Amino acid sequence: MRSVYACLLALLVLAVIIGGCLEEEDHATEYQEEMNFILHRSITLINDELTGISQVTDENAMVLSILGLDNTDALDSLKQSLQKYPYARSSLVIDADGVVIAAVPEKYTDTVGLDLSYQPAVERANTEQQQIVSDVFWLVEGFYGISQSSPIFSRDGQYLGYTDITYQPEVMIEQVITPLFANTPYDVWVVETNGRVIYDTTPEEIGRNLFSDPVYQLPGLQEVFFHIVSETSGKTEYTFWDRNWQHLETKTAVWGTAGVYGAEWRIVITRVIRRK
């Protein structure tokens, strides 16, 4: 009889263990589905926002082509365009030689006449002569940001220069995707393929470089980051500090790629699965 009870007890324990494992697996599957949803929705929203900005800079370029690169009415049109995007900082008109012809709003008019041909972003825009979303760089307006530009052509097809809308990507991204993961257990960070973090739910990490900053030199972390910037999508695990920089955590992560007109941003969604 005792052996029967022992067998029944063993079966009961086994059932509890299996049930617990299945419950954990169900939760893991649920988390994974939520993470994938946030990832794909974030990519869509960011791409839509970038595409919308380029449509506006295209319209601005057309107005400048018709009215002139420093025409007052054309510059009024640029000012109105900036109001469509609360995070937009400035709009410049730069000629084919890299010289600033006009700038709005008024607080940036001191940039007019500056030769910016030395800047890689300006050189690229004037060389490629197409819609561009630049990498983050130090703008003469006085902040690290992105220049999203469209070329200006005369009616007979002569290249005249370009006009842009500038913004800080962390502000734009936050406004666009925060509602997706607010009050969830997930974190989000966005990185350029050169390793520069352009958005993070831990603000102190924005602007750091995953490959050169000392804080990212934990064992195995560089290999994970290299994998993320090298592949357009994937899933991985890694260990890093919590938001308060006090304890190490093991995180699961999924990532994908957003970006138009030359931009290639890795969007990474993470969840803590183990605290050390």
C-alpha positions as CSV (number, residue, x, y, z in Angstrom):
1,M,0.0,0.0,0.0
2,R,2.8,2.4,0.9
3,S,4.3,1.8,-2.5
4,V,1.0,2.8,-4.1
5,Y,0.9,6.0,-2.0
6,A,4.5,6.7,-2.9
7,C,3.8,6.3,-6.6
8,L,0.7,8.5,-6.4
9,L,2.7,11.2,-4.5
10,A,5.5,11.0,-7.1
11,L,2.9,11.4,-9.9
12,L,1.3,14.4,-8.1
13,V,4.7,16.1,-7.7
14,L,5.5,15.4,-11.3
15,A,2.1,16.9,-12.4
16,V,2.7,20.0,-10.3
17,I,6.2,20.4,-11.9
18,I,4.9,19.9,-15.4
19,G,2.0,22.3,-14.8
20,G,4.4,24.9,-13.5
21,C,6.7,24.4,-16.5
22,L,3.7,24.7,-18.9
23,E,2.5,27.8,-17.2
24,E,6.0,29.4,-17.4
25,E,6.1,28.4,-21.1
26,D,2.7,30.0,-21.7
27,H,3.8,33.2,-20.1
28,A,7.0,33.2,-22.1
29,T,5.0,32.7,-25.3
30,E,2.7,35.6,-24.3
31,Y,5.6,37.9,-23.6
32,Q,7.2,37.0,-26.9
33,E,4.1,37.7,-28.8
34,E,3.8,41.1,-27.1
35,M,7.4,42.0,-27.8
36,N,7.0,41.1,-31.4
37,F,3.9,43.2,-31.7
38,I,5.6,46.2,-30.1
39,L,8.6,45.7,-32.3
40,H,6.7,45.6,-35.6
41,R,4.3,48.4,-34.6
42,S,7.3,50.6,-33.6
43,I,9.0,50.0,-37.0
44,T,5.8,50.9,-38.8
45,L,5.2,54.1,-36.8
46,I,8.8,55.3,-37.2
47,N,8.9,54.6,-40.9
48,D,5.5,56.4,-41.4
49,E,6.9,59.4,-39.5
50,L,10.1,59.5,-41.5
51,T,8.2,59.1,-44.7
52,G,5.9,62.0,-43.7
53,I,8.8,64.3,-43.0
54,S,10.3,63.5,-46.4
55,Q,7.0,64.3,-48.1
56,V,7.1,67.7,-46.4
57,T,10.7,68.4,-47.3
58,D,9.8,67.4,-50.9
59,E,7.1,70.0,-50.9
60,N,9.4,72.6,-49.4
61,A,12.0,71.9,-52.1
62,M,9.4,72.4,-54.8
63,V,8.3,75.8,-53.4
64,L,12.0,76.9,-53.2
65,S,12.6,75.8,-56.7
66,I,9.7,77.9,-58.0
67,L,10.1,81.0,-55.8
68,G,13.8,81.1,-55.1
69,L,16.2,79.7,-52.4
70,D,15.9,82.8,-50.1
71,N,12.4,84.0,-51.1
72,T,10.4,85.3,-48.1
73,D,7.2,83.5,-49.0
74,A,9.2,80.3,-49.5
75,L,10.8,80.7,-46.0
76,D,7.3,81.3,-44.5
77,S,6.3,77.9,-46.0
78,L,9.3,76.3,-44.3
79,K,8.3,77.8,-41.0
80,Q,4.8,76.5,-41.3
81,S,6.2,73.0,-42.1
82,L,8.2,73.0,-38.9
83,Q,5.0,73.5,-36.9
84,K,3.6,70.2,-38.2
85,Y,6.3,68.4,-36.1
86,P,6.6,69.5,-32.4
87,Y,10.1,67.9,-32.2
88,A,11.4,69.7,-35.3
89,R,14.2,72.2,-34.6
90,S,15.2,73.9,-37.8
91,S,15.0,74.0,-41.5
92,L,18.0,75.2,-43.7
93,V,18.4,75.8,-47.3
94,I,21.9,74.9,-48.5
95,D,23.2,75.5,-52.0
96,A,25.2,73.1,-54.2
97,D,28.5,74.4,-52.8
98,G,27.5,73.7,-49.2
99,V,26.8,77.3,-48.2
100,V,23.7,78.1,-46.1
101,I,21.4,80.4,-48.1
102,A,18.5,80.6,-45.6
103,A,17.5,79.3,-42.2
104,V,14.3,79.2,-40.1
105,P,13.3,79.9,-37.4
106,E,14.9,83.3,-36.9
107,K,17.2,82.2,-34.1
108,Y,19.2,80.2,-36.6
109,T,19.7,83.0,-39.1
110,D,23.3,83.5,-37.9
111,T,24.1,80.3,-39.8
112,V,23.3,82.0,-43.1
113,G,26.5,82.4,-45.2
114,L,28.3,79.6,-43.4
115,D,30.2,77.1,-45.6
116,L,29.3,73.6,-44.4
117,S,30.8,71.7,-47.2
118,Y,33.2,70.2,-44.8
119,Q,30.5,68.2,-43.0
120,P,30.0,64.7,-44.2
121,A,26.2,65.0,-44.1
122,V,26.3,68.1,-46.3
123,E,28.8,66.5,-48.7
124,R,26.6,63.4,-48.9
125,A,23.4,65.4,-49.6
126,N,25.1,67.4,-52.4
127,T,26.7,64.3,-53.9
128,E,23.7,62.0,-53.9
129,Q,21.1,64.7,-54.7
130,Q,18.2,62.6,-53.4
131,Q,16.1,62.3,-50.3
132,I,18.3,61.5,-47.3
133,V,17.9,60.7,-43.6
134,S,21.4,61.5,-42.2
135,D,23.2,59.8,-39.3
136,V,23.3,61.7,-36.1
137,F,25.9,64.5,-36.1
138,W,26.7,67.8,-34.5
139,L,24.7,70.5,-36.3
140,V,25.7,74.1,-36.5
141,E,22.4,74.9,-34.8
142,G,24.0,73.6,-31.6
143,F,22.8,70.1,-31.0
144,Y,23.3,66.5,-32.0
145,G,20.6,65.6,-34.4
146,I,19.5,64.4,-37.8
147,S,19.1,66.3,-41.1
148,Q,16.3,64.9,-43.2
149,S,16.6,66.5,-46.6
150,S,15.2,66.7,-50.1
151,P,17.1,68.0,-53.2
152,I,16.1,71.2,-55.0
153,F,16.1,71.3,-58.8
154,S,15.4,74.2,-61.1
155,R,12.7,73.8,-63.7
156,D,15.3,72.8,-66.3
157,G,16.7,70.1,-64.0
158,Q,19.7,71.9,-62.7
159,Y,20.7,70.9,-59.1
160,L,20.5,73.9,-56.8
161,G,21.1,72.4,-53.4
162,Y,18.8,71.0,-50.7
163,T,16.5,71.8,-47.8
164,D,16.0,69.9,-44.6
165,I,14.2,69.5,-41.4
166,T,16.4,68.8,-38.4
167,Y,15.4,67.1,-35.1
168,Q,16.8,65.1,-32.2
169,P,15.9,61.5,-32.9
170,E,15.4,60.6,-29.3
171,V,12.6,63.2,-29.0
172,M,10.9,62.1,-32.2
173,I,11.1,58.4,-31.4
174,E,9.8,58.9,-27.9
175,Q,6.8,60.8,-29.1
176,V,6.0,58.2,-31.8
177,I,6.4,54.9,-29.9
178,T,6.1,55.6,-26.1
179,P,2.3,54.7,-26.0
180,L,3.2,51.2,-27.3
181,F,5.2,50.2,-24.2
182,A,4.1,52.5,-21.4
183,N,3.2,50.5,-18.3
184,T,4.7,47.3,-19.7
185,P,7.7,45.3,-18.5
186,Y,9.6,46.0,-21.7
187,D,12.4,48.4,-22.5
188,V,13.2,49.8,-25.9
189,W,16.5,51.1,-27.4
190,V,17.4,52.2,-30.9
191,V,20.9,52.2,-32.4
192,E,22.5,53.2,-35.6
193,T,24.7,50.5,-37.3
194,N,27.8,52.5,-36.2
195,G,26.9,51.7,-32.6
196,R,25.5,55.1,-31.6
197,V,22.4,54.8,-29.3
198,I,19.8,57.3,-30.6
199,Y,17.0,56.3,-28.2
200,D,16.8,54.4,-24.9
201,T,14.2,54.1,-22.2
202,T,17.3,54.7,-19.9
203,P,18.0,58.3,-21.0
204,E,21.6,58.2,-19.8
205,E,22.5,55.8,-22.6
206,I,21.4,58.1,-25.4
207,G,24.4,59.3,-27.3
208,R,26.7,56.5,-26.1
209,N,28.4,54.1,-28.5
210,L,27.9,50.4,-27.9
211,F,31.4,49.6,-29.2
212,S,33.6,52.3,-27.6
213,D,31.9,53.3,-24.3
214,P,33.5,51.6,-21.3
215,V,30.1,50.8,-19.8
216,Y,29.4,48.2,-22.5
217,Q,32.6,46.2,-22.1
218,L,30.9,43.4,-20.0
219,P,31.8,39.8,-20.9
220,G,30.0,38.7,-24.1
221,L,28.2,42.0,-24.6
222,Q,30.3,43.1,-27.6
223,E,29.5,40.0,-29.5
224,V,25.8,40.5,-28.9
225,F,25.9,44.1,-30.1
226,F,27.9,43.2,-33.2
227,H,25.3,40.6,-34.0
228,I,22.5,43.1,-33.6
229,V,24.0,45.8,-35.9
230,S,25.1,43.1,-38.4
231,E,21.7,41.5,-38.9
232,T,18.5,43.3,-39.8
233,S,16.4,41.2,-37.3
234,G,16.8,38.5,-34.7
235,K,16.5,37.4,-31.1
236,T,19.1,37.1,-28.4
237,E,19.9,37.2,-24.7
238,Y,22.4,39.3,-22.9
239,T,23.4,40.6,-19.4
240,F,23.5,44.2,-18.6
241,W,22.8,46.7,-15.8
242,D,19.3,47.6,-14.6
243,R,17.9,51.1,-15.0
244,N,19.5,52.2,-11.8
245,W,22.9,50.8,-12.7
246,Q,22.9,48.7,-9.4
247,H,22.3,45.1,-10.4
248,L,23.1,42.9,-13.4
249,E,20.1,41.5,-15.3
250,T,19.8,38.9,-18.0
251,K,17.5,40.1,-20.7
252,T,15.8,38.6,-23.7
253,A,15.7,40.8,-26.8
254,V,14.1,40.9,-30.2
255,W,15.1,43.4,-32.9
256,G,14.2,44.6,-36.3
257,T,15.1,47.5,-38.6
258,A,13.4,50.8,-39.3
259,G,14.5,53.5,-41.6
260,V,14.0,55.1,-45.1
261,Y,16.2,57.0,-47.5
262,G,19.5,55.7,-46.1
263,A,18.6,55.4,-42.4
264,E,19.1,52.0,-40.8
265,W,18.0,51.9,-37.2
266,R,17.9,48.7,-35.2
267,I,14.8,48.8,-32.9
268,V,15.5,46.5,-29.9
269,I,12.7,45.4,-27.5
270,T,13.9,43.8,-24.2
271,R,12.5,42.1,-21.1
272,V,14.2,41.0,-17.9
273,I,14.1,37.3,-17.5
274,R,16.6,36.9,-14.6
275,R,18.1,39.2,-12.0
276,K,21.5,38.5,-10.4
